Structures are given as structure tokens and as C-alpha cells.
Amino acid sequence: MAFNRQTFKTRALTAIVFVVVMLAGLLINHWSFLILFSIIHFGCWWEYLKLTEKIHKTNFHVYTKLGFMVMGFGLMLWFCGPVYQINSYSLKENLSLPVSAAGFALLLIGIFQKNAIKLKGFGMALLGLIYISLCWGFLISLWQQGIQWCNISNNTMTRVPHILIASIWINDTMAYIVGSFIGKTSLSKISPKKTWEGTIGGILLATIIVAFAAPQILVGQFYQPLVIFCGLIALIASVAGTFGDLFESKLKRMAGVKDSGSLMPGHGGFLDRFDSLLLATPAVWLYLYILVNMQ
């Protein structure tokens, strides 16, 4: 394929903007983190509902769409702990239930509009509360609890989401590089470009890189419990993230589209960028939940 300078410039500029926005949201403070993933939450929902409409050949009323998204946001806010409060006003205690109720009211209004709703399509849309909202809620939970669950260091408490996201990015990059050089065996018909060689190489390299690099960055030394802890996060995230990528590819194939959206020229939409993280997050959350209950 001939090199297209304009396409390359568009993709590069989009990637730079994406990285800058992500880093700002991840690194400034807990509020920027919440704002970033609130935007991502609504973006993922909008694209998921569009895919659902295409798959089941239905058309949701705008109130129905807003109802699902706002209900989901209320569920996401339920995971906001004590750190998310202004004076004595807690987002979880004071906002989660009213937002969920408002979403439910919008959903009811939308259901009784003229648009005919197919039961299977409605059921798939309802699953978005688990696929999208619950997963992002777990990510908010990881920000607040994280390594504190493992009694490692309060200074690194909020770093679990960073380790998780870094693991996904490194895995994707390494899988692409390894697959480009030695990939021969197709991983799945759902995503023909993915290979077993690239997938396994990405998982192994992401696990090794994160296991040894994260402790140096977080505490400035080779701390064995943290090496094991970060390595397991990377391993779980990489494996679960691969399934997340394949799941979203399946949805797109069923809908007959190449990308879930067009937010980022040359890179697709919200679901295209965060499909791996959507399944990796609950997997890592479950790992930490089990770990802390074993202590």
C-alpha cells in the first residue's frame, strides 16, 4: 500500500491529541480522572446503542438512549467513594440515586413513544449497564482502593488504573510488533489480522515490562511484592483485554461496520479505543477483591 502523507498526518495528530487528553485526565487528580471517564462512558454508550440498532434493525427514541446512558452514569457514580465529595456533599450518597432515577424516567418516556422497540434489541441495550457502566464504575473503584487493598503503599494507592491502562497499551503495541514480524497463525475469524504469535508475544512482553518497570517508577526500587503484583495485573489485563477486543470486533461484524464511531479520524470511536479496557477492568478488580479477602 502506497504511503499517504495526509492520512499519516491525520492519524499522527489524532494520536497526539488522544494521548495528551488521556494523560491529563489520568495524572492531574481524581476529579480529572472522573471527568475523563464520564465523557468516555457517554461516548461508549452512544456507540454501543448505535451498534445495537444496526444489529437488531431497530431505532431507539432519543429519550430511550438518554435513559440508558443516564441510568448507567448513576450506576458509575455509585462507585465514587469518600474522595469524591465537595465539603460534605458526596457524589455517591447525594447524586447516584437521583441520577439513576432520572435515567429510568427518561427510559420510560422513551419506551412509550411511537418508535417500536424490539425485545432482543432492548435486552442487548440493557446489557450495556454491565458492559459499560459497571466496568467504568470498577475503574473508579480501582482509583480509590487499588494497591491499598494489598497494604503495599498509600503513595501508590491511586496507581492501579495507570498500571492497568499502561498494560493494555503495551500489550497492544507489542502484539502488533510481534505479529508483524512472526505472526502466521490467525487467532480468530472475528479478527483475521490478529495472530496467536502476536497475541502471546504481546501478553508475555507486557507482563515482563510492567512487572519490572512499574516498581521502579512507583517506588524507585526493585520491590519484589510490587513486581509480582504489577506483573499479575499486566497478565490479567492483557488476557482479558484481548477478549475485550475480540468481543467488540464481533459486535462490529454483526452490525456490518468497520469502526464503532468516527470520533478520532484514522483511529475509530470510543469503543474502538477502549474495548480492551472494558473487560480488563472488571478482571483486575476481581483479582484485587479476591486478593484482599485472602489476607
KOLNU-715226 format. One line per 10 residues: number of its first residue (from 1); their letters; for each residue x, z, y of C-alpha. Coordinates in Angstrom, 1 decimal, padded with zeros to 4 digits. Each point is the difference from the previous one (the first is absolute). Layout:
// KOLNU-715226
NUM> a> X,Z,Y ~ ...
//
This chain:
// KOLNU-715226
1> mafnrqtfkt> 000.0,000.0,000.0 ~ 001.4,-001.0,003.4 ~ 000.9,002.7,002.4 ~ -002.6,000.4,002.8 ~ 001.5,001.6,003.0 ~ -003.3,000.8,001.7 ~ -001.4,001.6,-003.2 ~ 003.1,002.1,-000.4 ~ -000.1,001.2,003.6 ~ -003.7,000.9,-000.4
11> raltaivfvv> 000.6,001.9,-003.2 ~ 003.1,001.8,001.4 ~ -001.7,001.0,003.2 ~ -003.0,001.3,-001.8 ~ 002.2,002.0,-002.4 ~ 001.9,001.6,002.9 ~ -003.2,001.0,001.8 ~ -001.4,001.4,-003.3 ~ 003.2,002.1,-000.7 ~ 000.1,001.3,003.6
21> vmlagllinh> -003.7,001.1,-000.1 ~ 000.4,001.6,-003.5 ~ 003.1,001.9,001.0 ~ -001.6,001.3,003.2 ~ -003.0,001.2,-001.9 ~ 002.0,001.6,-002.8 ~ 002.7,001.7,002.1 ~ -001.4,001.1,003.3 ~ -002.2,002.9,-001.2 ~ -003.0,000.8,-002.2
31> wsflilfsii> -002.5,-001.3,002.6 ~ 001.7,-003.4,000.1 ~ -000.1,000.0,-003.8 ~ -003.7,000.7,-000.1 ~ -000.7,-002.7,002.7 ~ 002.0,-002.6,-001.9 ~ -001.7,000.6,-003.3 ~ -003.4,000.3,001.6 ~ 000.5,-003.6,001.3 ~ 001.3,-001.1,-003.4
41> hfgcwweylk> -003.0,001.7,-001.6 ~ -002.5,-002.0,002.0 ~ 002.0,-003.2,-000.4 ~ 000.1,000.3,-003.8 ~ -003.7,000.8,-000.1 ~ -000.9,-003.1,002.0 ~ 002.0,-002.3,-002.2 ~ -001.2,001.7,-003.2 ~ -003.7,-000.5,001.1 ~ 000.8,-003.7,000.7
51> ltekihktnf> 001.5,-000.4,-003.4 ~ -003.1,001.8,-001.5 ~ -002.3,-002.4,001.8 ~ 001.9,-003.0,-001.3 ~ 000.2,001.3,-003.6 ~ -003.7,000.8,-000.3 ~ -001.2,-002.7,002.4 ~ -001.9,002.5,002.2 ~ -000.1,000.8,003.7 ~ 000.1,003.6,001.2
61> hvytklgfmv> -001.7,000.8,003.3 ~ 002.5,001.2,002.6 ~ -001.6,003.5,-000.1 ~ 000.6,000.1,-003.8 ~ 003.6,-000.8,000.6 ~ 000.4,002.5,002.7 ~ -001.8,002.6,-002.1 ~ 002.5,-000.4,-002.9 ~ 003.0,000.1,002.4 ~ -001.2,003.0,002.0
71> mgfglmlwfc> -001.0,002.0,-003.2 ~ 003.5,-000.8,-001.4 ~ 001.6,001.2,003.2 ~ -001.9,003.3,-000.2 ~ 001.4,000.4,-003.6 ~ 003.5,-000.8,001.3 ~ -000.3,002.7,002.7 ~ -001.0,002.5,-002.6 ~ 003.7,000.0,-001.1 ~ 001.2,001.0,003.5
81> gpvyqinsys> 001.3,003.6,-000.3 ~ 000.7,002.6,002.7 ~ 002.7,-002.1,001.6 ~ -002.7,-002.4,001.2 ~ -001.7,002.1,002.6 ~ -000.2,000.2,003.7 ~ -000.1,003.7,001.1 ~ -002.6,001.3,-002.5 ~ -001.7,-003.3,-000.5 ~ 000.8,-001.2,-003.6
91> lkenlslpvs> -000.6,-003.6,-001.0 ~ -000.8,001.0,-003.5 ~ -002.4,002.8,000.8 ~ -001.6,-001.5,003.1 ~ 000.1,-003.7,-000.4 ~ 000.1,-001.1,-003.7 ~ -003.6,000.8,-000.9 ~ -001.6,-001.3,003.3 ~ 002.0,-003.3,-000.4 ~ -001.0,-000.3,-003.6
101> aagfalllig> -003.7,000.6,000.9 ~ 000.2,-002.6,002.8 ~ 001.4,-002.5,-002.5 ~ -002.8,000.8,-002.5 ~ -002.6,-000.5,002.7 ~ 001.5,-003.4,000.9 ~ 000.1,-000.9,-003.7 ~ -003.7,000.8,-000.4 ~ -000.9,-002.1,003.1 ~ 002.0,-002.9,-001.3
111> ifqknaiklk> -001.6,000.2,-003.4 ~ -003.5,-000.4,001.5 ~ 000.9,-003.1,002.0 ~ -001.1,-003.5,-001.0 ~ 003.3,-000.7,-001.8 ~ -000.6,000.0,-003.8 ~ 002.5,002.3,-001.8 ~ 001.2,-000.7,-003.5 ~ 000.4,003.1,-002.0 ~ 003.4,-000.9,-001.5
121> gfgmallgli> 001.3,-000.9,003.4 ~ -001.3,003.3,001.5 ~ 001.6,001.8,-003.0 ~ 003.4,-001.7,000.6 ~ -000.2,000.9,003.7 ~ -000.8,003.6,-000.9 ~ 003.2,000.2,-002.1 ~ 001.9,-000.6,003.2 ~ -000.5,003.6,000.8 ~ 002.3,000.8,-002.9
131> yislcwgfli> 002.3,-003.1,000.2 ~ 000.6,000.3,003.8 ~ -001.2,003.2,001.7 ~ 000.9,002.5,-002.8 ~ 003.5,-001.6,-000.3 ~ 000.7,000.3,003.7 ~ -001.4,003.5,-000.1 ~ 002.6,000.8,-002.6 ~ 002.7,-001.4,002.2 ~ -001.1,002.3,002.8
141> slwqqgiqwc> 000.2,002.9,-002.4 ~ 003.5,-001.0,-001.1 ~ 001.2,000.2,003.6 ~ -001.2,003.6,000.4 ~ 001.0,001.3,-003.4 ~ 002.5,-002.2,-001.7 ~ 003.3,001.6,-000.9 ~ -001.3,003.4,001.1 ~ -001.9,-000.1,-003.3 ~ 003.4,-000.1,-001.8
151> nisnntmtrv> 001.5,002.8,002.1 ~ 003.0,-002.2,000.9 ~ 000.2,000.2,003.8 ~ -002.5,000.3,002.8 ~ 002.2,-002.3,002.1 ~ -000.8,-002.9,-002.4 ~ -003.6,000.9,-000.5 ~ -001.4,-003.0,001.8 ~ 002.4,-002.5,-001.5 ~ -001.9,-000.8,-003.2
161> philiasiwi> -002.0,-002.9,001.5 ~ 003.3,-001.4,001.4 ~ 001.6,000.2,-003.5 ~ -003.2,-001.5,-001.5 ~ -000.1,-002.9,002.5 ~ 003.7,-000.6,-000.2 ~ -000.2,-000.2,-003.8 ~ -002.7,-002.6,000.2 ~ 001.9,-002.1,002.5 ~ 003.3,000.2,-002.0
171> ndtmayivgs> -001.8,-000.8,-003.2 ~ -001.7,-003.1,001.5 ~ 003.3,-001.2,001.4 ~ 002.1,000.6,-003.1 ~ -002.7,-001.5,-002.3 ~ 000.0,-003.1,002.2 ~ 003.9,-000.3,000.0 ~ 000.4,000.7,-003.8 ~ -002.9,-002.3,-000.8 ~ 001.4,-002.8,002.1
181> figktslski> 003.3,000.1,-001.9 ~ -000.8,000.8,-003.6 ~ -003.8,000.0,-000.2 ~ -001.3,-002.1,-002.8 ~ -002.9,001.8,-001.8 ~ -003.3,000.1,001.9 ~ -001.4,003.5,000.4 ~ -003.7,-001.0,000.2 ~ -002.2,-003.0,000.5 ~ -001.6,001.8,002.9
191> spkktwegti> 003.3,-000.4,002.0 ~ 002.1,-002.7,-001.6 ~ 002.9,000.4,002.4 ~ 000.7,003.5,-001.2 ~ 002.4,000.3,-003.0 ~ 000.7,002.8,-002.4 ~ 003.7,-000.2,000.9 ~ -000.7,000.4,003.7 ~ -002.6,002.8,-000.6 ~ 002.3,002.1,-002.2
201> ggillatiiv> 003.0,-000.7,002.3 ~ -002.0,001.0,003.0 ~ -001.2,003.3,-001.6 ~ 003.4,001.0,-001.2 ~ 001.9,-000.8,003.2 ~ -002.7,001.6,002.2 ~ 000.3,003.2,-002.1 ~ 003.8,000.1,000.1 ~ 000.2,-000.8,003.7 ~ -002.6,002.5,001.1
211> afaapqilvg> 001.2,002.7,-002.3 ~ 003.5,000.0,001.4 ~ -000.6,-001.1,003.6 ~ -003.0,002.2,000.9 ~ 001.7,003.4,-000.5 ~ 003.0,-001.2,002.2 ~ -002.4,-001.0,002.7 ~ -002.3,003.1,-000.3 ~ 002.5,002.8,-000.5 ~ 003.3,-001.6,000.4
221> qfyqplvifc> 001.3,000.8,-003.5 ~ -000.3,-000.8,-003.7 ~ -002.7,002.6,-000.9 ~ -000.9,-000.5,-003.7 ~ -003.6,001.3,000.1 ~ -000.7,-002.3,002.9 ~ 001.7,-002.9,-001.8 ~ -002.3,000.4,-002.9 ~ -003.0,000.6,002.2 ~ 000.5,-003.1,002.1
231> glialiasva> 001.0,-002.1,-003.0 ~ -003.3,000.8,-001.8 ~ -002.0,-000.8,003.2 ~ 001.8,-003.4,000.2 ~ -000.6,-000.7,-003.7 ~ -003.7,001.0,000.1 ~ -000.6,-001.9,003.3 ~ 001.7,-003.2,-001.3 ~ -001.9,-000.1,-003.2 ~ -003.4,000.9,001.5
241> gtfgdlfesk> 000.7,-002.3,003.0 ~ 000.5,-002.9,-002.4 ~ -003.4,000.6,-001.4 ~ -001.4,000.2,003.5 ~ 001.5,-003.4,000.9 ~ -001.5,-001.5,-003.2 ~ -003.4,001.5,000.7 ~ -000.2,-001.4,003.5 ~ 001.2,-003.4,-001.3 ~ -002.9,000.1,-002.5
251> lkrmagvkds> -002.5,000.7,002.7 ~ 001.3,-002.9,002.1 ~ -000.1,-002.3,-003.0 ~ -003.6,001.0,-000.7 ~ -000.8,-000.6,003.6 ~ 001.8,-003.4,000.0 ~ 002.3,000.8,003.0 ~ 003.8,000.0,000.5 ~ 000.2,003.0,002.4 ~ -002.4,002.9,000.5
261> gslmpghggf> 000.2,-000.5,003.8 ~ 002.0,-001.7,002.8 ~ 001.1,003.0,002.1 ~ 003.7,-000.8,-000.4 ~ 000.8,-003.8,000.1 ~ 002.0,-000.9,-003.1 ~ -000.5,003.4,-001.6 ~ -003.7,000.3,-000.6 ~ -002.3,002.9,000.8 ~ -000.2,003.8,-000.3
271> ldrfdsllla> -000.7,000.0,-003.8 ~ 002.9,-002.5,-000.5 ~ 002.4,002.4,001.6 ~ -001.3,003.3,-001.4 ~ -001.4,-000.9,-003.4 ~ 002.9,001.7,-001.8 ~ -000.2,003.1,002.1 ~ -003.7,000.4,-000.8 ~ 000.6,000.7,-003.6 ~ 003.5,001.6,000.3
281> tpavwlylyi> -001.3,002.7,002.3 ~ -002.5,001.7,-002.4 ~ 002.5,-000.3,-002.8 ~ 002.7,001.8,002.0 ~ -002.6,002.5,001.3 ~ -001.0,000.8,-003.6 ~ 003.6,000.4,-001.0 ~ 000.6,002.6,002.7 ~ -003.3,001.7,-000.8 ~ 000.9,000.4,-003.7
291> lvnmq> 003.6,001.0,001.0 ~ -001.1,002.9,002.2 ~ -002.5,001.2,-002.5 ~ 002.7,000.2,-002.7 ~ 002.1,002.3,002.1
//
